Amino acid sequence: MEETIKSIILIDENENEIEFDIMDEFEFEGEKYTVLLPVDDDSDDLEFVILRDAGDGALAGIDDGDLLDRVFARYKKRHEFED
């Protein structure tokens, strides 16, 4: 059975629409996080975007670099990524 990847369109600071695939959604340390990957990213390196659930369907960035690292480590562990 083929898994369907959901996507989301976000607006950046310059009012540009950017489409992301939703790679995962999970709870960690009492918060819900969403891991995104830009659809039209033509770079050689994957650049994930991780946002937290801010309530009422809103997503917010993560300012704490240490927390961001821990959330990304949990994502990699969930999907068995290797550095």
mmCIF file of the N, C-alpha and C atoms, coordinates in Angstrom:
data_MODEL
# 
_entry.id   MODEL 
# 
loop_
_atom_site.group_PDB 
_atom_site.id 
_atom_site.type_symbol 
_atom_site.label_atom_id 
_atom_site.label_alt_id 
_atom_site.label_comp_id 
_atom_site.label_asym_id 
_atom_site.label_entity_id 
_atom_site.label_seq_id 
_atom_site.pdbx_PDB_ins_code 
_atom_site.Cartn_x 
_atom_site.Cartn_y 
_atom_site.Cartn_z 
_atom_site.occupancy 
_atom_site.B_iso_or_equiv 
_atom_site.pdbx_formal_charge 
_atom_site.auth_seq_id 
_atom_site.auth_comp_id 
_atom_site.auth_asym_id 
_atom_site.auth_atom_id 
_atom_site.pdbx_PDB_model_num 
ATOM 1   N N  . MET A 1 1  ? 0.829  -1.173 0.000  1.00 0.00 ? 1  MET A N  1 
ATOM 2   C CA . MET A 1 1  ? 0.000  0.000  0.000  1.00 0.00 ? 1  MET A CA 1 
ATOM 3   C C  . MET A 1 1  ? 0.883  1.249  0.000  1.00 0.00 ? 1  MET A C  1 
ATOM 4   N N  . GLU A 1 2  ? 0.657  2.147  -0.940 1.00 0.00 ? 2  GLU A N  1 
ATOM 5   C CA . GLU A 1 2  ? 1.468  3.341  -1.079 1.00 0.00 ? 2  GLU A CA 1 
ATOM 6   C C  . GLU A 1 2  ? 1.017  4.420  -0.099 1.00 0.00 ? 2  GLU A C  1 
ATOM 7   N N  . GLU A 1 3  ? 1.983  5.028  0.581  1.00 0.00 ? 3  GLU A N  1 
ATOM 8   C CA . GLU A 1 3  ? 1.676  6.080  1.548  1.00 0.00 ? 3  GLU A CA 1 
ATOM 9   C C  . GLU A 1 3  ? 1.566  7.419  0.822  1.00 0.00 ? 3  GLU A C  1 
ATOM 10  N N  . THR A 1 4  ? 0.516  8.169  1.116  1.00 0.00 ? 4  THR A N  1 
ATOM 11  C CA . THR A 1 4  ? 0.324  9.480  0.527  1.00 0.00 ? 4  THR A CA 1 
ATOM 12  C C  . THR A 1 4  ? 0.964  10.528 1.426  1.00 0.00 ? 4  THR A C  1 
ATOM 13  N N  . ILE A 1 5  ? 1.794  11.374 0.829  1.00 0.00 ? 5  ILE A N  1 
ATOM 14  C CA . ILE A 1 5  ? 2.436  12.436 1.593  1.00 0.00 ? 5  ILE A CA 1 
ATOM 15  C C  . ILE A 1 5  ? 1.546  13.669 1.532  1.00 0.00 ? 5  ILE A C  1 
ATOM 16  N N  . LYS A 1 6  ? 1.232  14.191 2.708  1.00 0.00 ? 6  LYS A N  1 
ATOM 17  C CA . LYS A 1 6  ? 0.449  15.421 2.787  1.00 0.00 ? 6  LYS A CA 1 
ATOM 18  C C  . LYS A 1 6  ? 1.377  16.607 2.573  1.00 0.00 ? 6  LYS A C  1 
ATOM 19  N N  . SER A 1 7  ? 0.809  17.695 2.077  1.00 0.00 ? 7  SER A N  1 
ATOM 20  C CA . SER A 1 7  ? 1.611  18.896 1.902  1.00 0.00 ? 7  SER A CA 1 
ATOM 21  C C  . SER A 1 7  ? 0.884  20.096 2.500  1.00 0.00 ? 7  SER A C  1 
ATOM 22  N N  . ILE A 1 8  ? 1.637  21.173 2.652  1.00 0.00 ? 8  ILE A N  1 
ATOM 23  C CA . ILE A 1 8  ? 1.114  22.400 3.232  1.00 0.00 ? 8  ILE A CA 1 
ATOM 24  C C  . ILE A 1 8  ? 1.791  23.568 2.515  1.00 0.00 ? 8  ILE A C  1 
ATOM 25  N N  . ILE A 1 9  ? 1.076  24.670 2.355  1.00 0.00 ? 9  ILE A N  1 
ATOM 26  C CA . ILE A 1 9  ? 1.666  25.875 1.777  1.00 0.00 ? 9  ILE A CA 1 
ATOM 27  C C  . ILE A 1 9  ? 1.777  26.916 2.881  1.00 0.00 ? 9  ILE A C  1 
ATOM 28  N N  . LEU A 1 10 ? 2.994  27.446 3.055  1.00 0.00 ? 10 LEU A N  1 
ATOM 29  C CA . LEU A 1 10 ? 3.250  28.485 4.042  1.00 0.00 ? 10 LEU A CA 1 
ATOM 30  C C  . LEU A 1 10 ? 3.673  29.755 3.321  1.00 0.00 ? 10 LEU A C  1 
ATOM 31  N N  . ILE A 1 11 ? 3.453  30.884 3.951  1.00 0.00 ? 11 ILE A N  1 
ATOM 32  C CA . ILE A 1 11 ? 3.828  32.186 3.409  1.00 0.00 ? 11 ILE A CA 1 
ATOM 33  C C  . ILE A 1 11 ? 5.069  32.681 4.139  1.00 0.00 ? 11 ILE A C  1 
ATOM 34  N N  . ASP A 1 12 ? 6.123  33.018 3.382  1.00 0.00 ? 12 ASP A N  1 
ATOM 35  C CA . ASP A 1 12 ? 7.343  33.510 4.028  1.00 0.00 ? 12 ASP A CA 1 
ATOM 36  C C  . ASP A 1 12 ? 7.258  35.013 4.299  1.00 0.00 ? 12 ASP A C  1 
ATOM 37  N N  . GLU A 1 13 ? 8.333  35.569 4.837  1.00 0.00 ? 13 GLU A N  1 
ATOM 38  C CA . GLU A 1 13 ? 8.345  36.978 5.225  1.00 0.00 ? 13 GLU A CA 1 
ATOM 39  C C  . GLU A 1 13 ? 8.209  37.931 4.040  1.00 0.00 ? 13 GLU A C  1 
ATOM 40  N N  . ASN A 1 14 ? 8.436  37.439 2.822  1.00 0.00 ? 14 ASN A N  1 
ATOM 41  C CA . ASN A 1 14 ? 8.295  38.256 1.615  1.00 0.00 ? 14 ASN A CA 1 
ATOM 42  C C  . ASN A 1 14 ? 6.977  37.992 0.884  1.00 0.00 ? 14 ASN A C  1 
ATOM 43  N N  . GLU A 1 15 ? 6.041  37.341 1.583  1.00 0.00 ? 15 GLU A N  1 
ATOM 44  C CA . GLU A 1 15 ? 4.717  37.018 1.035  1.00 0.00 ? 15 GLU A CA 1 
ATOM 45  C C  . GLU A 1 15 ? 4.764  35.998 -0.104 1.00 0.00 ? 15 GLU A C  1 
ATOM 46  N N  . ASN A 1 16 ? 5.847  35.206 -0.188 1.00 0.00 ? 16 ASN A N  1 
ATOM 47  C CA . ASN A 1 16 ? 5.951  34.146 -1.178 1.00 0.00 ? 16 ASN A CA 1 
ATOM 48  C C  . ASN A 1 16 ? 5.335  32.873 -0.628 1.00 0.00 ? 16 ASN A C  1 
ATOM 49  N N  . GLU A 1 17 ? 4.596  32.162 -1.467 1.00 0.00 ? 17 GLU A N  1 
ATOM 50  C CA . GLU A 1 17 ? 4.037  30.874 -1.073 1.00 0.00 ? 17 GLU A CA 1 
ATOM 51  C C  . GLU A 1 17 ? 5.092  29.799 -1.299 1.00 0.00 ? 17 GLU A C  1 
ATOM 52  N N  . ILE A 1 18 ? 5.298  28.971 -0.290 1.00 0.00 ? 18 ILE A N  1 
ATOM 53  C CA . ILE A 1 18 ? 6.259  27.870 -0.386 1.00 0.00 ? 18 ILE A CA 1 
ATOM 54  C C  . ILE A 1 18 ? 5.530  26.593 -0.004 1.00 0.00 ? 18 ILE A C  1 
ATOM 55  N N  . GLU A 1 19 ? 5.611  25.595 -0.872 1.00 0.00 ? 19 GLU A N  1 
ATOM 56  C CA . GLU A 1 19 ? 4.956  24.316 -0.596 1.00 0.00 ? 19 GLU A CA 1 
ATOM 57  C C  . GLU A 1 19 ? 5.943  23.376 0.093  1.00 0.00 ? 19 GLU A C  1 
ATOM 58  N N  . PHE A 1 20 ? 5.459  22.725 1.130  1.00 0.00 ? 20 PHE A N  1 
ATOM 59  C CA . PHE A 1 20 ? 6.257  21.770 1.892  1.00 0.00 ? 20 PHE A CA 1 
ATOM 60  C C  . PHE A 1 20 ? 5.527  20.439 1.955  1.00 0.00 ? 20 PHE A C  1 
ATOM 61  N N  . ASP A 1 21 ? 6.289  19.348 1.914  1.00 0.00 ? 21 ASP A N  1 
ATOM 62  C CA . ASP A 1 21 ? 5.740  18.044 2.252  1.00 0.00 ? 21 ASP A CA 1 
ATOM 63  C C  . ASP A 1 21 ? 5.821  17.893 3.761  1.00 0.00 ? 21 ASP A C  1 
ATOM 64  N N  . ILE A 1 22 ? 4.764  17.357 4.354  1.00 0.00 ? 22 ILE A N  1 
ATOM 65  C CA . ILE A 1 22 ? 4.761  17.087 5.789  1.00 0.00 ? 22 ILE A CA 1 
ATOM 66  C C  . ILE A 1 22 ? 5.391  15.713 5.977  1.00 0.00 ? 22 ILE A C  1 
ATOM 67  N N  . MET A 1 23 ? 6.598  15.705 6.515  1.00 0.00 ? 23 MET A N  1 
ATOM 68  C CA . MET A 1 23 ? 7.347  14.462 6.677  1.00 0.00 ? 23 MET A CA 1 
ATOM 69  C C  . MET A 1 23 ? 6.937  13.693 7.927  1.00 0.00 ? 23 MET A C  1 
ATOM 70  N N  . ASP A 1 24 ? 6.538  14.424 8.966  1.00 0.00 ? 24 ASP A N  1 
ATOM 71  C CA . ASP A 1 24 ? 6.153  13.765 10.209 1.00 0.00 ? 24 ASP A CA 1 
ATOM 72  C C  . ASP A 1 24 ? 5.492  14.788 11.124 1.00 0.00 ? 24 ASP A C  1 
ATOM 73  N N  . GLU A 1 25 ? 4.656  14.289 12.002 1.00 0.00 ? 25 GLU A N  1 
ATOM 74  C CA . GLU A 1 25 ? 4.065  15.069 13.088 1.00 0.00 ? 25 GLU A CA 1 
ATOM 75  C C  . GLU A 1 25 ? 4.124  14.189 14.321 1.00 0.00 ? 25 GLU A C  1 
ATOM 76  N N  . PHE A 1 26 ? 4.643  14.733 15.421 1.00 0.00 ? 26 PHE A N  1 
ATOM 77  C CA . PHE A 1 26 ? 4.774  13.927 16.633 1.00 0.00 ? 26 PHE A CA 1 
ATOM 78  C C  . PHE A 1 26 ? 4.856  14.817 17.861 1.00 0.00 ? 26 PHE A C  1 
ATOM 79  N N  . GLU A 1 27 ? 4.594  14.198 19.015 1.00 0.00 ? 27 GLU A N  1 
ATOM 80  C CA . GLU A 1 27 ? 4.715  14.904 20.286 1.00 0.00 ? 27 GLU A CA 1 
ATOM 81  C C  . GLU A 1 27 ? 6.070  14.606 20.889 1.00 0.00 ? 27 GLU A C  1 
ATOM 82  N N  . PHE A 1 28 ? 6.637  15.644 21.515 1.00 0.00 ? 28 PHE A N  1 
ATOM 83  C CA . PHE A 1 28 ? 7.935  15.526 22.158 1.00 0.00 ? 28 PHE A CA 1 
ATOM 84  C C  . PHE A 1 28 ? 7.972  16.533 23.296 1.00 0.00 ? 28 PHE A C  1 
ATOM 85  N N  . GLU A 1 29 ? 8.289  16.067 24.477 1.00 0.00 ? 29 GLU A N  1 
ATOM 86  C CA . GLU A 1 29 ? 8.372  16.909 25.682 1.00 0.00 ? 29 GLU A CA 1 
ATOM 87  C C  . GLU A 1 29 ? 7.114  17.763 25.859 1.00 0.00 ? 29 GLU A C  1 
ATOM 88  N N  . GLY A 1 30 ? 5.957  17.151 25.604 1.00 0.00 ? 30 GLY A N  1 
ATOM 89  C CA . GLY A 1 30 ? 4.680  17.807 25.858 1.00 0.00 ? 30 GLY A CA 1 
ATOM 90  C C  . GLY A 1 30 ? 4.194  18.754 24.776 1.00 0.00 ? 30 GLY A C  1 
ATOM 91  N N  . GLU A 1 31 ? 4.921  18.870 23.678 1.00 0.00 ? 31 GLU A N  1 
ATOM 92  C CA . GLU A 1 31 ? 4.530  19.752 22.572 1.00 0.00 ? 31 GLU A CA 1 
ATOM 93  C C  . GLU A 1 31 ? 4.395  18.914 21.302 1.00 0.00 ? 31 GLU A C  1 
ATOM 94  N N  . LYS A 1 32 ? 3.587  19.402 20.364 1.00 0.00 ? 32 LYS A N  1 
ATOM 95  C CA . LYS A 1 32 ? 3.446  18.737 19.077 1.00 0.00 ? 32 LYS A CA 1 
ATOM 96  C C  . LYS A 1 32 ? 4.306  19.473 18.049 1.00 0.00 ? 32 LYS A C  1 
ATOM 97  N N  . TYR A 1 33 ? 5.062  18.713 17.253 1.00 0.00 ? 33 TYR A N  1 
ATOM 98  C CA . TYR A 1 33 ? 5.956  19.276 16.245 1.00 0.00 ? 33 TYR A CA 1 
ATOM 99  C C  . TYR A 1 33 ? 5.622  18.712 14.869 1.00 0.00 ? 33 TYR A C  1 
ATOM 100 N N  . THR A 1 34 ? 5.890  19.528 13.854 1.00 0.00 ? 34 THR A N  1 
ATOM 101 C CA . THR A 1 34 ? 5.685  19.136 12.470 1.00 0.00 ? 34 THR A CA 1 
ATOM 102 C C  . THR A 1 34 ? 7.011  19.319 11.737 1.00 0.00 ? 34 THR A C  1 
ATOM 103 N N  . VAL A 1 35 ? 7.440  18.270 11.035 1.00 0.00 ? 35 VAL A N  1 
ATOM 104 C CA . VAL A 1 35 ? 8.686  18.312 10.269 1.00 0.00 ? 35 VAL A CA 1 
ATOM 105 C C  . VAL A 1 35 ? 8.316  18.435 8.795  1.00 0.00 ? 35 VAL A C  1 
ATOM 106 N N  . LEU A 1 36 ? 8.859  19.474 8.154  1.00 0.00 ? 36 LEU A N  1 
ATOM 107 C CA . LEU A 1 36 ? 8.527  19.779 6.768  1.00 0.00 ? 36 LEU A CA 1 
ATOM 108 C C  . LEU A 1 36 ? 9.768  19.728 5.889  1.00 0.00 ? 36 LEU A C  1 
ATOM 109 N N  . LEU A 1 37 ? 9.541  19.483 4.598  1.00 0.00 ? 37 LEU A N  1 
ATOM 110 C CA . LEU A 1 37 ? 10.614 19.513 3.612  1.00 0.00 ? 37 LEU A CA 1 
ATOM 111 C C  . LEU A 1 37 ? 10.101 20.273 2.398  1.00 0.00 ? 37 LEU A C  1 
ATOM 112 N N  . PRO A 1 38 ? 10.826 21.321 1.955  1.00 0.00 ? 38 PRO A N  1 
ATOM 113 C CA . PRO A 1 38 ? 10.354 22.087 0.796  1.00 0.00 ? 38 PRO A CA 1 
ATOM 114 C C  . PRO A 1 38 ? 10.211 21.193 -0.433 1.00 0.00 ? 38 PRO A C  1 
ATOM 115 N N  . VAL A 1 39 ? 9.114  21.355 -1.169 1.00 0.00 ? 39 VAL A N  1 
ATOM 116 C CA . VAL A 1 39 ? 8.860  20.536 -2.352 1.00 0.00 ? 39 VAL A CA 1 
ATOM 117 C C  . VAL A 1 39 ? 9.798  20.913 -3.491 1.00 0.00 ? 39 VAL A C  1 
ATOM 118 N N  . ASP A 1 40 ? 9.989  22.195 -3.719 1.00 0.00 ? 40 ASP A N  1 
ATOM 119 C CA . ASP A 1 40 ? 10.785 22.661 -4.861 1.00 0.00 ? 40 ASP A CA 1 
ATOM 120 C C  . ASP A 1 40 ? 12.212 23.005 -4.500 1.00 0.00 ? 40 ASP A C  1 
ATOM 121 N N  . ASP A 1 41 ? 12.764 22.325 -3.528 1.00 0.00 ? 41 ASP A N  1 
ATOM 122 C CA . ASP A 1 41 ? 14.142 22.589 -3.111 1.00 0.00 ? 41 ASP A CA 1 
ATOM 123 C C  . ASP A 1 41 ? 15.079 21.837 -4.049 1.00 0.00 ? 41 ASP A C  1 
ATOM 124 N N  . ASP A 1 42 ? 15.871 22.574 -4.838 1.00 0.00 ? 42 ASP A N  1 
ATOM 125 C CA . ASP A 1 42 ? 16.759 21.928 -5.802 1.00 0.00 ? 42 ASP A CA 1 
ATOM 126 C C  . ASP A 1 42 ? 18.202 21.834 -5.312 1.00 0.00 ? 42 ASP A C  1 
ATOM 127 N N  . SER A 1 43 ? 18.415 22.086 -4.025 1.00 0.00 ? 43 SER A N  1 
ATOM 128 C CA . SER A 1 43 ? 19.772 21.974 -3.485 1.00 0.00 ? 43 SER A CA 1 
ATOM 129 C C  . SER A 1 43 ? 20.115 20.511 -3.235 1.00 0.00 ? 43 SER A C  1 
ATOM 130 N N  . ASP A 1 44 ? 21.404 20.249 -3.090 1.00 0.00 ? 44 ASP A N  1 
ATOM 131 C CA . ASP A 1 44 ? 21.873 18.888 -2.857 1.00 0.00 ? 44 ASP A CA 1 
ATOM 132 C C  . ASP A 1 44 ? 21.651 18.437 -1.416 1.00 0.00 ? 44 ASP A C  1 
ATOM 133 N N  . ASP A 1 45 ? 21.549 19.386 -0.494 1.00 0.00 ? 45 ASP A N  1 
ATOM 134 C CA . ASP A 1 45 ? 21.364 19.062 0.923  1.00 0.00 ? 45 ASP A CA 1 
ATOM 135 C C  . ASP A 1 45 ? 19.895 19.221 1.302  1.00 0.00 ? 45 ASP A C  1 
ATOM 136 N N  . LEU A 1 46 ? 19.393 18.258 2.065  1.00 0.00 ? 46 LEU A N  1 
ATOM 137 C CA . LEU A 1 46 ? 18.030 18.358 2.571  1.00 0.00 ? 46 LEU A CA 1 
ATOM 138 C C  . LEU A 1 46 ? 17.994 19.407 3.675  1.00 0.00 ? 46 LEU A C  1 
ATOM 139 N N  . GLU A 1 47 ? 17.071 20.340 3.594  1.00 0.00 ? 47 GLU A N  1 
ATOM 140 C CA . GLU A 1 47 ? 16.920 21.347 4.635  1.00 0.00 ? 47 GLU A CA 1 
ATOM 141 C C  . GLU A 1 47 ? 15.521 21.240 5.213  1.00 0.00 ? 47 GLU A C  1 
ATOM 142 N N  . PHE A 1 48 ? 15.438 20.542 6.322  1.00 0.00 ? 48 PHE A N  1 
ATOM 143 C CA . PHE A 1 48 ? 14.162 20.356 6.994  1.00 0.00 ? 48 PHE A CA 1 
ATOM 144 C C  . PHE A 1 48 ? 13.753 21.627 7.712  1.00 0.00 ? 48 PHE A C  1 
ATOM 145 N N  . VAL A 1 49 ? 12.459 21.826 7.848  1.00 0.00 ? 49 VAL A N  1 
ATOM 146 C CA . VAL A 1 49 ? 11.898 22.907 8.639  1.00 0.00 ? 49 VAL A CA 1 
ATOM 147 C C  . VAL A 1 49 ? 11.085 22.242 9.739  1.00 0.00 ? 49 VAL A C  1 
ATOM 148 N N  . ILE A 1 50 ? 11.321 22.636 10.983 1.00 0.00 ? 50 ILE A N  1 
ATOM 149 C CA . ILE A 1 50 ? 10.591 22.070 12.107 1.00 0.00 ? 50 ILE A CA 1 
ATOM 150 C C  . ILE A 1 50 ? 9.830  23.193 12.794 1.00 0.00 ? 50 ILE A C  1 
ATOM 151 N N  . LEU A 1 51 ? 8.524  22.994 12.922 1.00 0.00 ? 51 LEU A N  1 
ATOM 152 C CA . LEU A 1 51 ? 7.660  23.981 13.557 1.00 0.00 ? 51 LEU A CA 1 
ATOM 153 C C  . LEU A 1 51 ? 6.907  23.320 14.697 1.00 0.00 ? 51 LEU A C  1 
ATOM 154 N N  . ARG A 1 52 ? 6.513  24.108 15.676 1.00 0.00 ? 52 ARG A N  1 
ATOM 155 C CA . ARG A 1 52 ? 5.728  23.576 16.779 1.00 0.00 ? 52 ARG A CA 1 
ATOM 156 C C  . ARG A 1 52 ? 4.283  24.034 16.624 1.00 0.00 ? 52 ARG A C  1 
ATOM 157 N N  . ASP A 1 53 ? 3.380  23.252 17.185 1.00 0.00 ? 53 ASP A N  1 
ATOM 158 C CA . ASP A 1 53 ? 1.958  23.583 17.173 1.00 0.00 ? 53 ASP A CA 1 
ATOM 159 C C  . ASP A 1 53 ? 1.729  24.725 18.148 1.00 0.00 ? 53 ASP A C  1 
ATOM 160 N N  . ALA A 1 54 ? 1.208  25.845 17.630 1.00 0.00 ? 54 ALA A N  1 
ATOM 161 C CA . ALA A 1 54 ? 0.965  27.016 18.470 1.00 0.00 ? 54 ALA A CA 1 
ATOM 162 C C  . ALA A 1 54 ? -0.502 27.132 18.853 1.00 0.00 ? 54 ALA A C  1 
ATOM 163 N N  . GLY A 1 55 ? -1.297 26.111 18.546 1.00 0.00 ? 55 GLY A N  1 
ATOM 164 C CA . GLY A 1 55 ? -2.717 26.130 18.879 1.00 0.00 ? 55 GLY A CA 1 
ATOM 165 C C  . GLY A 1 55 ? -3.566 26.687 17.761 1.00 0.00 ? 55 GLY A C  1 
ATOM 166 N N  . ASP A 1 56 ? -4.823 26.286 17.742 1.00 0.00 ? 56 ASP A N  1 
ATOM 167 C CA . ASP A 1 56 ? -5.794 26.741 16.743 1.00 0.00 ? 56 ASP A CA 1 
ATOM 168 C C  . ASP A 1 56 ? -5.312 26.553 15.313 1.00 0.00 ? 56 ASP A C  1 
ATOM 169 N N  . GLY A 1 57 ? -4.534 25.491 15.050 1.00 0.00 ? 57 GLY A N  1 
ATOM 170 C CA . GLY A 1 57 ? -4.068 25.197 13.702 1.00 0.00 ? 57 GLY A CA 1 
ATOM 171 C C  . GLY A 1 57 ? -2.871 26.008 13.253 1.00 0.00 ? 57 GLY A C  1 
ATOM 172 N N  . ALA A 1 58 ? -2.350 26.854 14.111 1.00 0.00 ? 58 ALA A N  1 
ATOM 173 C CA . ALA A 1 58 ? -1.191 27.679 13.762 1.00 0.00 ? 58 ALA A CA 1 
ATOM 174 C C  . ALA A 1 58 ? 0.108  26.936 14.075 1.00 0.00 ? 58 ALA A C  1 
ATOM 175 N N  . LEU A 1 59 ? 1.127  27.195 13.263 1.00 0.00 ? 59 LEU A N  1 
ATOM 176 C CA . LEU A 1 59 ? 2.454  26.644 13.486 1.00 0.00 ? 59 LEU A CA 1 
ATOM 177 C C  . LEU A 1 59 ? 3.406  27.792 13.770 1.00 0.00 ? 59 LEU A C  1 
ATOM 178 N N  . ALA A 1 60 ? 4.396  27.546 14.628 1.00 0.00 ? 60 ALA A N  1 
ATOM 179 C CA . ALA A 1 60 ? 5.354  28.588 14.999 1.00 0.00 ? 60 ALA A CA 1 
ATOM 180 C C  . ALA A 1 60 ? 6.764  28.035 14.918 1.00 0.00 ? 60 ALA A C  1 
ATOM 181 N N  . GLY A 1 61 ? 7.705  28.929 14.660 1.00 0.00 ? 61 GLY A N  1 
ATOM 182 C CA . GLY A 1 61 ? 9.108  28.547 14.622 1.00 0.00 ? 61 GLY A CA 1 
ATOM 183 C C  . GLY A 1 61 ? 9.624  28.227 16.016 1.00 0.00 ? 61 GLY A C  1 
ATOM 184 N N  . ILE A 1 62 ? 10.803 27.654 16.064 1.00 0.00 ? 62 ILE A N  1 
ATOM 185 C CA . ILE A 1 62 ? 11.446 27.294 17.326 1.00 0.00 ? 62 ILE A CA 1 
ATOM 186 C C  . ILE A 1 62 ? 12.704 28.148 17.459 1.00 0.00 ? 62 ILE A C  1 
ATOM 187 N N  . ASP A 1 63 ? 12.727 29.018 18.472 1.00 0.00 ? 63 ASP A N  1 
ATOM 188 C CA . ASP A 1 63 ? 13.855 29.929 18.669 1.00 0.00 ? 63 ASP A CA 1 
ATOM 189 C C  . ASP A 1 63 ? 15.010 29.296 19.446 1.00 0.00 ? 63 ASP A C  1 
ATOM 190 N N  . ASP A 1 64 ? 14.716 28.286 20.235 1.00 0.00 ? 64 ASP A N  1 
ATOM 191 C CA . ASP A 1 64 ? 15.714 27.639 21.086 1.00 0.00 ? 64 ASP A CA 1 
ATOM 192 C C  . ASP A 1 64 ? 16.481 26.592 20.262 1.00 0.00 ? 64 ASP A C  1 
ATOM 193 N N  . GLY A 1 65 ? 17.749 26.899 19.947 1.00 0.00 ? 65 GLY A N  1 
ATOM 194 C CA . GLY A 1 65 ? 18.567 26.006 19.130 1.00 0.00 ? 65 GLY A CA 1 
ATOM 195 C C  . GLY A 1 65 ? 18.755 24.630 19.739 1.00 0.00 ? 65 GLY A C  1 
ATOM 196 N N  . ASP A 1 66 ? 18.897 24.570 21.075 1.00 0.00 ? 66 ASP A N  1 
ATOM 197 C CA . ASP A 1 66 ? 19.062 23.284 21.751 1.00 0.00 ? 66 ASP A CA 1 
ATOM 198 C C  . ASP A 1 66 ? 17.798 22.436 21.616 1.00 0.00 ? 66 ASP A C  1 
ATOM 199 N N  . LEU A 1 67 ? 16.643 23.054 21.794 1.00 0.00 ? 67 LEU A N  1 
ATOM 200 C CA . LEU A 1 67 ? 15.376 22.346 21.633 1.00 0.00 ? 67 LEU A CA 1 
ATOM 201 C C  . LEU A 1 67 ? 15.219 21.870 20.188 1.00 0.00 ? 67 LEU A C  1 
ATOM 202 N N  . LEU A 1 68 ? 15.552 22.708 19.241 1.00 0.00 ? 68 LEU A N  1 
ATOM 203 C CA . LEU A 1 68 ? 15.455 22.337 17.828 1.00 0.00 ? 68 LEU A CA 1 
ATOM 204 C C  . LEU A 1 68 ? 16.324 21.122 17.532 1.00 0.00 ? 68 LEU A C  1 
ATOM 205 N N  . ASP A 1 69 ? 17.533 21.102 18.082 1.00 0.00 ? 69 ASP A N  1 
ATOM 206 C CA . ASP A 1 69 ? 18.423 19.951 17.903 1.00 0.00 ? 69 ASP A CA 1 
ATOM 207 C C  . ASP A 1 69 ? 17.820 18.682 18.494 1.00 0.00 ? 69 ASP A C  1 
ATOM 208 N N  . ARG A 1 70 ? 17.219 18.794 19.678 1.00 0.00 ? 70 ARG A N  1 
ATOM 209 C CA . ARG A 1 70 ? 16.616 17.622 20.325 1.00 0.00 ? 70 ARG A CA 1 
ATOM 210 C C  . ARG A 1 70 ? 15.405 17.110 19.532 1.00 0.00 ? 70 ARG A C  1 
ATOM 211 N N  . VAL A 1 71 ? 14.601 18.030 19.026 1.00 0.00 ? 71 VAL A N  1 
ATOM 212 C CA . VAL A 1 71 ? 13.433 17.627 18.240 1.00 0.00 ? 71 VAL A CA 1 
ATOM 213 C C  . VAL A 1 71 ? 13.887 16.940 16.955 1.00 0.00 ? 71 VAL A C  1 
ATOM 214 N N  . PHE A 1 72 ? 14.903 17.496 16.296 1.00 0.00 ? 72 PHE A N  1 
ATOM 215 C CA . PHE A 1 72 ? 15.394 16.891 15.062 1.00 0.00 ? 72 PHE A CA 1 
ATOM 216 C C  . PHE A 1 72 ? 16.023 15.526 15.337 1.00 0.00 ? 72 PHE A C  1 
ATOM 217 N N  . ALA A 1 73 ? 16.726 15.390 16.457 1.00 0.00 ? 73 ALA A N  1 
ATOM 218 C CA . ALA A 1 73 ? 17.300 14.091 16.832 1.00 0.00 ? 73 ALA A CA 1 
ATOM 219 C C  . ALA A 1 73 ? 16.182 13.066 17.032 1.00 0.00 ? 73 ALA A C  1 
ATOM 220 N N  . ARG A 1 74 ? 15.074 13.472 17.646 1.00 0.00 ? 74 ARG A N  1 
ATOM 221 C CA . ARG A 1 74 ? 13.943 12.561 17.825 1.00 0.00 ? 74 ARG A CA 1 
ATOM 222 C C  . ARG A 1 74 ? 13.370 12.172 16.462 1.00 0.00 ? 74 ARG A C  1 
ATOM 223 N N  . TYR A 1 75 ? 13.240 13.134 15.557 1.00 0.00 ? 75 TYR A N  1 
ATOM 224 C CA . TYR A 1 75 ? 12.745 12.833 14.209 1.00 0.00 ? 75 TYR A CA 1 
ATOM 225 C C  . TYR A 1 75 ? 13.649 11.807 13.522 1.00 0.00 ? 75 TYR A C  1 
ATOM 226 N N  . LYS A 1 76 ? 14.963 12.030 13.583 1.00 0.00 ? 76 LYS A N  1 
ATOM 227 C CA . LYS A 1 76 ? 15.900 11.096 12.940 1.00 0.00 ? 76 LYS A CA 1 
ATOM 228 C C  . LYS A 1 76 ? 15.795 9.706  13.565 1.00 0.00 ? 76 LYS A C  1 
ATOM 229 N N  . LYS A 1 77 ? 15.637 9.654  14.878 1.00 0.00 ? 77 LYS A N  1 
ATOM 230 C CA . LYS A 1 77 ? 15.521 8.357  15.551 1.00 0.00 ? 77 LYS A CA 1 
ATOM 231 C C  . LYS A 1 77 ? 14.247 7.654  15.118 1.00 0.00 ? 77 LYS A C  1 
ATOM 232 N N  . ARG A 1 78 ? 13.142 8.406  14.982 1.00 0.00 ? 78 ARG A N  1 
ATOM 233 C CA . ARG A 1 78 ? 11.877 7.827  14.554 1.00 0.00 ? 78 ARG A CA 1 
ATOM 234 C C  . ARG A 1 78 ? 11.964 7.239  13.156 1.00 0.00 ? 78 ARG A C  1 
ATOM 235 N N  . HIS A 1 79 ? 12.857 7.787  12.321 1.00 0.00 ? 79 HIS A N  1 
ATOM 236 C CA . HIS A 1 79 ? 12.961 7.353  10.934 1.00 0.00 ? 79 HIS A CA 1 
ATOM 237 C C  . HIS A 1 79 ? 14.314 6.713  10.631 1.00 0.00 ? 79 HIS A C  1 
ATOM 238 N N  . GLU A 1 80 ? 15.072 6.436  11.667 1.00 0.00 ? 80 GLU A N  1 
ATOM 239 C CA . GLU A 1 80 ? 16.344 5.730  11.561 1.00 0.00 ? 80 GLU A CA 1 
ATOM 240 C C  . GLU A 1 80 ? 17.305 6.361  10.560 1.00 0.00 ? 80 GLU A C  1 
ATOM 241 N N  . PHE A 1 81 ? 17.430 7.699  10.632 1.00 0.00 ? 81 PHE A N  1 
ATOM 242 C CA . PHE A 1 81 ? 18.395 8.404  9.792  1.00 0.00 ? 81 PHE A CA 1 
ATOM 243 C C  . PHE A 1 81 ? 19.788 8.215  10.364 1.00 0.00 ? 81 PHE A C  1 
ATOM 244 N N  . GLU A 1 82 ? 20.761 8.255  9.487  1.00 0.00 ? 82 GLU A N  1 
ATOM 245 C CA . GLU A 1 82 ? 22.150 8.263  9.915  1.00 0.00 ? 82 GLU A CA 1 
ATOM 246 C C  . GLU A 1 82 ? 22.790 9.534  9.403  1.00 0.00 ? 82 GLU A C  1 
ATOM 247 N N  . ASP A 1 83 ? 23.666 10.124 10.211 1.00 0.00 ? 83 ASP A N  1 
ATOM 248 C CA . ASP A 1 83 ? 24.380 11.344 9.774  1.00 0.00 ? 83 ASP A CA 1 
ATOM 249 C C  . ASP A 1 83 ? 25.443 10.998 8.766  1.00 0.00 ? 83 ASP A C  1 
# 
